[in-house]
Amino acid sequence: MSSDRTYHHGDLRRAVLTAALDVIRTEGPAALSLRDLARRAGVSHAAPAHHFKDRTGLLTAIATEGYALFADALAGAPDLRERGVRYVRFAAEHPAHFQVMFQPALYRTDDADLLAAKERASVELRAGVDGLPSGGGDDARLTGVAAWSLAHGFATLLLTGNLAGPVGDRDPEEVFRALATPVFAPDGSS
């Protein structure tokens, strides 16, 4: 019966998230529409609202999932430079999450699940600063900002195609590692 397909879905939440990530990856977050995502999932236009309430709820779920995946990707990196490499890898492997995560105007910044996932990711990011010579107080925070700027800037330039010429056929992770080594080598050497 075709009405069953319209109203019953094995994992509608995951299907809508997957479809949303595809749209964001190809067209950007502005192209998201719950009605279109419902059509793609083969459900009624109102069905996604049961899981996400609205577009902002969907984007909050994407950001939350992104930060959780990001924290997992960073976990266990031996030093700040390797956290940067994993940052770049995460952006390349999860470009739609990456686009949403760093645009807080798109989602509910006070969502409890989001805040917990962001804190986990922040802990993993900060862990790399501890091994550096400047590892205390304001210096550590500024070192963390510098590291974040380098990794985030590189990842953003990579995703937007702005590094195609300079990176060429080389592995972007290896290029980032070479750039970051003189700046963030744990012993200050390159």
KAPE-V618872 format. One record per residue. N is the residue number from 1. SS is DSSP state (@ for helix, = for strand, . for the rest). NEAR is the number of other C-alpha atoms within 12 Angstrom. Layout:
n=<N	N>
ss=<SS	SS>
near=<NEAR	NEAR>
//
This chain:
n=<1	2	3	4	5	6	7	8	9	10	11	12	13	14	15	16	17	18	19	20	21	22	23	24	25	26	27	28	29	30	31	32	33	34	35	36	37	38	39	40	41	42	43	44	45	46	47	48	49	50	51	52	53	54	55	56	57	58	59	60	61	62	63	64	65	66	67	68	69	70	71	72	73	74	75	76	77	78	79	80	81	82	83	84	85	86	87	88	89	90	91	92	93	94	95	96	97	98	99	100	101	102	103	104	105	106	107	108	109	110	111	112	113	114	115	116	117	118	119	120	121	122	123	124	125	126	127	128	129	130	131	132	133	134	135	136	137	138	139	140	141	142	143	144	145	146	147	148	149	150	151	152	153	154	155	156	157	158	159	160	161	162	163	164	165	166	167	168	169	170	171	172	173	174	175	176	177	178	179	180	181	182	183	184	185	186	187	188	189	190>
ss=<.	@	@	@	@	@	@	.	.	.	.	@	@	@	@	@	@	@	@	@	@	@	@	@	@	@	@	.	@	@	@	.	.	@	@	@	@	@	@	@	@	.	.	.	.	.	.	.	@	@	@	@	.	.	@	@	@	@	@	@	@	@	@	@	@	@	@	@	@	@	@	@	@	@	.	.	.	.	.	@	@	@	@	@	@	@	@	@	@	@	@	@	@	.	@	@	@	@	@	@	@	.	.	@	@	@	.	.	.	.	.	@	@	@	@	@	@	@	@	@	@	@	@	@	@	@	@	.	@	@	@	.	.	.	.	.	@	@	@	@	@	@	@	@	@	@	@	@	@	@	@	@	@	@	@	@	@	@	@	.	.	.	.	@	@	@	@	.	.	.	.	@	@	@	@	@	@	@	@	@	@	@	@	@	.	.	.	.	.	.>
near=<7	10	11	12	17	21	22	19	20	15	17	30	28	22	25	39	36	26	32	41	34	23	26	28	26	18	17	23	34	21	20	31	30	36	23	22	35	35	23	25	30	27	30	25	21	24	30	37	23	20	24	27	17	24	31	27	30	39	44	38	37	44	42	36	32	37	38	31	29	37	29	24	28	33	27	17	23	22	29	42	43	35	43	49	38	38	44	39	32	35	37	30	23	32	34	37	37	37	36	36	37	26	21	22	17	25	27	26	25	16	20	14	22	29	25	21	29	30	19	26	30	26	24	34	42	33	30	37	37	24	26	28	20	21	22	16	13	12	16	23	22	18	30	35	22	23	38	31	19	28	37	31	23	34	33	28	24	30	26	20	16	15	21	17	12	16	20	14	12	15	19	33	30	21	26	35	31	21	23	31	26	17	25	36	27	24	17	15	12	14>
//
